[in-house]
Amino acid sequence: MSDASNRKLPTHEEISVRAYEIFEERGSIPGDDVSNWLEAEAELSRAVELEAEAQSETRNKPEAKYVDSPISAPAVSGGLRSRATVA
């Protein structure tokens, strides 16, 4: 199956709730039911797409592998010195 068929689409209830929130945000002025619905549907659908993209990127990200390095830092004899004591 493709990623598109695995996406969870927003439910009627989710769209309805968001459309009502948009209605309230716009001052509860009646008459824009369809516009509010379409905007809610678009917002929620886009959120689903973004979530699917994020999951896909996480799934396709190569796993970090840690390897012991044969290179080591050179040993410093006498420990660390401050500039004031270096002659």
Phi, psi and omega in degrees: 000149179275165178299326182298322181282344179271349182292140176272116179280152178297141180280165176303317181296316180298316179295318180299315180297314181293322178298321178292321176299317178297317177305313179293320179298331181270013175091017178056035179274121182289160174112349181247033184304312183293317179298315178299317181297313182295321178295316179298315180298317180295316179301310183292323177295319179295321178298320178295317179297316180296319178296318179296319178296317180297317179294322179295318179296320179294318180294324184271355182287129180294144180286137179291136178240132179257132183235137174293129182267135177284351182267131177232160180288143179294144179285143179251118180281142178084002177076195182273144177236150175273164180297329183296331184264354181279128182259000000 
